[in-house]
Amino acid sequence: MLSELIYVSRRSTTCTDADVAQILEASVHQNSKKDITGVLLYSKSQFIQVLEGEAAAIITLYDHIKKDPRHHQILLVSLNLIEERYFPSWQMGSKNVGENYEFLTCLSNQEQIVFKQLLKGQESSKAIKIIHKIFQD
Ligand SMILES: Cc1cc2nc3c(=O)[nH]c(=O)nc-3n(C[C@H](O)[C@H](O)[C@H](O)COP(=O)(O)O)c2cc1C
């Protein structure tokens, strides 16, 4: 069952940019072995991650990631069955969205509101399309 999991978390104050680079490097390597794709959006204080793949594989990975001390206050936003992947060619794409989302000029005012609610863990059927749009920008 192809599925998509979205969560948000607070980046630990001790999580450096070098840590984020290391997370991304490990993710690209590990996720390809498990046929997992997705993206990681980050700022100085937050993470949003999308994981796509077989339900069992992404839930196991999510349980593993939750134990990582480089983040905390991990909130599951959604776990849905999907017909196809939004990020088929990304083992783990990444984007620094900035602290005030200054890079999100591609989003309409309405989309920015949904994105800010997403950062607080609020689910929206539009969330994945908005994240996809940020990556196409
Ligand atoms: C925000 C965040 C996202 C992460 N995403 C992934 C991921 O997509 N894939 C992955 O293998 N590890 C990811 N990690 C790293 C894992 O928590 C873990 O460090 C890594 O899988 C190595 O695990 P190991 O030390 O048990 O081998 C992430 C960590 C954080 C903090």
Ligand as a Chemical Component Dictionary entry (heavy atoms), coordinates in Angstrom:
data_LIG
# 
_chem_comp.id                   LIG 
_chem_comp.type                 NON-POLYMER 
_chem_comp.pdbx_formal_charge   0 
_chem_comp.three_letter_code    LIG 
# 
loop_
_chem_comp_atom.comp_id 
_chem_comp_atom.atom_id 
_chem_comp_atom.alt_atom_id 
_chem_comp_atom.type_symbol 
_chem_comp_atom.charge 
_chem_comp_atom.model_Cartn_x 
_chem_comp_atom.model_Cartn_y 
_chem_comp_atom.model_Cartn_z 
_chem_comp_atom.pdbx_ordinal 
LIG C1  C1  C 0 14.201 15.727 11.035 1  
LIG C2  C2  C 0 14.892 14.424 10.749 2  
LIG C3  C3  C 0 14.602 13.730 9.588  3  
LIG C4  C4  C 0 15.244 12.524 9.289  4  
LIG N1  N1  N 0 14.921 11.850 8.155  5  
LIG C5  C5  C 0 15.509 10.656 7.892  6  
LIG C6  C6  C 0 15.150 9.911  6.730  7  
LIG O1  O1  O 0 14.330 10.310 5.899  8  
LIG N2  N2  N 0 15.796 8.722  6.538  9  
LIG C7  C7  C 0 16.733 8.241  7.402  10 
LIG O2  O2  O 0 17.260 7.150  7.160  11 
LIG N3  N3  N 0 17.085 8.931  8.494  12 
LIG C8  C8  C 0 16.493 10.118 8.759  13 
LIG N4  N4  N 0 16.863 10.818 9.878  14 
LIG C9  C9  C 0 17.987 10.329 10.684 15 
LIG C10 C10 C 0 17.592 9.207  11.606 16 
LIG O3  O3  O 0 16.947 9.731  12.758 17 
LIG C11 C11 C 0 18.859 8.412  12.006 18 
LIG O4  O4  O 0 19.832 9.266  12.536 19 
LIG C12 C12 C 0 19.472 7.707  10.796 20 
LIG O5  O5  O 0 18.467 6.930  10.145 21 
LIG C13 C13 C 0 20.638 6.779  11.203 22 
LIG O6  O6  O 0 20.175 5.833  12.096 23 
LIG P1  P1  P 0 21.176 4.798  12.800 24 
LIG O7  O7  O 0 22.156 5.654  13.548 25 
LIG O8  O8  O 0 20.285 3.973  13.709 26 
LIG O9  O9  O 0 21.781 4.026  11.689 27 
LIG C14 C14 C 0 16.214 12.013 10.200 28 
LIG C15 C15 C 0 16.492 12.715 11.375 29 
LIG C16 C16 C 0 15.847 13.901 11.668 30 
LIG C17 C17 C 0 16.149 14.648 12.925 31 
# 
loop_
_chem_comp_bond.comp_id 
_chem_comp_bond.atom_id_1 
_chem_comp_bond.atom_id_2 
_chem_comp_bond.value_order 
_chem_comp_bond.pdbx_ordinal 
LIG C1  C2  SING 1  
LIG C2  C3  SING 2  
LIG C2  C16 DOUB 3  
LIG C3  C4  DOUB 4  
LIG C4  N1  SING 5  
LIG C4  C14 SING 6  
LIG N1  C5  DOUB 7  
LIG C5  C6  SING 8  
LIG C5  C8  SING 9  
LIG C6  O1  DOUB 10 
LIG C6  N2  SING 11 
LIG N2  C7  SING 12 
LIG C7  O2  DOUB 13 
LIG C7  N3  SING 14 
LIG N3  C8  DOUB 15 
LIG C8  N4  SING 16 
LIG N4  C9  SING 17 
LIG N4  C14 SING 18 
LIG C9  C10 SING 19 
LIG C10 O3  SING 20 
LIG C10 C11 SING 21 
LIG C11 O4  SING 22 
LIG C11 C12 SING 23 
LIG C12 O5  SING 24 
LIG C12 C13 SING 25 
LIG C13 O6  SING 26 
LIG O6  P1  SING 27 
LIG P1  O7  DOUB 28 
LIG P1  O8  SING 29 
LIG P1  O9  SING 30 
LIG C14 C15 DOUB 31 
LIG C15 C16 SING 32 
LIG C16 C17 SING 33 
# 
